[in-house]
Amino acid sequence: GNVEMPVNQQISSYLGAHGSFNSNQLVLVWAGANDVLRAGPLPAAAQTVETAATTLAQLVGQIIQNGATHVVVVNLPNIGLSPDGLASSDGGANLTQLSQLFNSSLNAALQTAGLQTKIIQIDSYTWLNQIIANFQANGFTVSNTGVACDPNKTPDQSALLCSPATYVTANADQTYIFADDLHPTTHLHTLFAQYVEQQIANAGLGH
């Protein structure tokens, strides 16, 4: 849509403006969810998802070839566990399988290209599964079964257009896992940012 730009275009635009990346930069790469969401049902969707994952690995290689030395690559969370997934006719099974296929294809492509030792990999799939399984211990009162943004008040039922005035409760951005049927709330984003920071520090960067 109007707010989307494919990763290859993002990289080309950046290199066109700046010429290269450098060793002082932290480059964060997280993509593929829209490819999975639009791929349709298995088995026909498999090739689309595998191609998207392989292409992403190639783009990671391009980023490194153009001077980046600190590249963080995040895999896909289990999209089948989103409210959108749970509401689908198969309860999210197809989206879960496609998320897994994307991640395994991405790992394989990164390994084949010799890139795994040159990046910091973040496993958002396992992380989100654990958050949902232990949602109350992580500060949430509502699991993946509800959304913080009231669909009747939020334009297009989208987190992009959600605000405190459209929350289902006053502090829903802190007590719900999902803002809309796909996107995280403020609290989930905060927890994930902390996790990523820890993983980066474990790799020897930051603190």
N, C-alpha and C positions, 0 to 999 in steps of 0.2 A: 504493500500500500504506500501511501504518501510519506510514511515515516520510516520506511525500510530502505536500506541500501545494502546490496550484497557485499560480502566480505572482500571479494576480489576488487570491487570498485572502491571500497574504503581504503584498501592498501594502495591501489593505483593513485587515488586522490592524494593520499598522504605523501607517497614518494614523489608525485608530481610537484607538490608544494615544498617538500623539504629535502628531496634527493636521496636520503637514506635514514636508517635508524642509527642509534649509537649506544655505547655501552653504559651510558648513564640513565637509560630509559628502562622502565618496566612496561612491557607490552602484554596486555591481557587479551586473550582470545577465547571467546565463548560464543558459539554459534551452532546452528543445526536444528533447533527446536521447530522453526517454521517449516523446514524441509520435512521433518517427521510428521508434523500436523497436517501437511498437505499431500502426503504420499499416498493416502488411501489405505485400503486393507491389504494384508498379506494374502497370498504370496506375491501379488503383482507389485506391491510397494517396495519389495526388497531391493531391487536394482536402483531405484531412485535414492533410497537411503544410503546404500553402500557407496554410490557415486558421490553423494554429498559429503560423506565422511572422508572418502579418499581425497576429494578436492580440498577439503579443509586442511588435511595433512600437508598437501602440496603448498597451500598458502602459508602454513606455518614455516615450511622450508624456505619460501620466498622471503618471509620476514627475517629469518636468520641470515639468509644469503645477503640481505641488504643491510647488515650491520648490527642487528639486535642480538644481545648476549643474555638478556634476562627476559625470557618469554614464558608466560604462564598460560597453560592450555587447560580449559575446564571441559569435562565431558558433560553429557546431557543428564539432567535428573530424570527420575522415573515419571515421565509425563502421564503415564496411565494412572498415577496416584493423584493427579490434579482433580479438582471438582469437575472439569470438563471430561476428563477420562472416566471418572466414576459415573458420570451421567450418560455415557455412551452405552449402546445396546449390549456390549460385551463387558461392561464394567471396567473398561480400561485395558483389557488384555492385549488388544492389538497395539495400542500406544506403548505399553510396557515392552512388548517384544521388539517394536521398532526402536525404542530408546536403547535397548540392549544391543540390537544389531548395529545401530549407529556407533555406539561406544566400542564394541569389539572391532568393527571395521576401522575406526579411527586409530585404535591402539595398534592394530596390525599394520596400517599404512605408515604410522609414525616409526614403528620398529623397522619395517622394511627399508625406509628411507634413512635410517640411522639417526633419527631425531630425538629419540626418547632420552638420551643422555644429555641433550642440549636444552631441555625444557624442564619446567616445573609443572607436573601434572596434578590436577585437582579432581578428585572423584566426587562430584556432586551427587551422583546416583546413590552411592552408599550413604553419603551424608544425609540426604533428604529422607531416605528410608528410615534412618535411625531417629531423625527429628520427629517424624510422624509417629513412629512406634512409641516414642517417649515424649509426646507433645506437652503433657502437663509439667513434667520435670524441666522442660525448656521454657516455661513461662506462658504457655498458651492455654486458653480455656476451651477453644474450639479447634478441632483437628482439621483434616482435609475435607470435611463434610459440609463446610459452609464458607461463605465469602464475606469479607469485611465491608465491601462496597455494596450498598443496597441496590439491587438491579432495577428497582422501580424509581430510584432517584438519580442514579449515575448514568450520564449520557453514554449511549452505546454499550452500557454494562461493562465499561472498560476501566482498568486501573489508571490508564492515562488521564482520564477525566474524573477520577475519584478525588474527593476532598473531605475534610471533617464534616462538612454539611451533608454529605451523602453516606456517611458510615451507618452501619446498622445499630451500633452502640457508640457511645462517646469515645471510647478508647479502643475501637475495633482494630486499629492498625497495630496494636500491641498484643491483642488477645487472640486474633485469628492468624492462621498460617498463610492463607491465601487472600489477596485483595479482591481479585475477580476470579474467573474460573480457571485461569492459567498462571497468573503472576503473583509473586510473593508480596507480603505485607512489609511495612517498615521494619517490624521486629524480626521477621525471617531474613530480610536483607542484611540487617545488622549482625545477626548470628553467623550468616554465611561469610560476610566480610571479615569477621573475627577469625573464622576457620581458615579462610584463604591467607590472611596475614600470618597465622601460625604456620601454615604449610610453607609459605615463602621464607619465614624466619628459619624453619627447620632445614631449608636448603642453603642457609648461610647468608641470606639477605635480611636487612632490617633487624628488628629486635622484638 
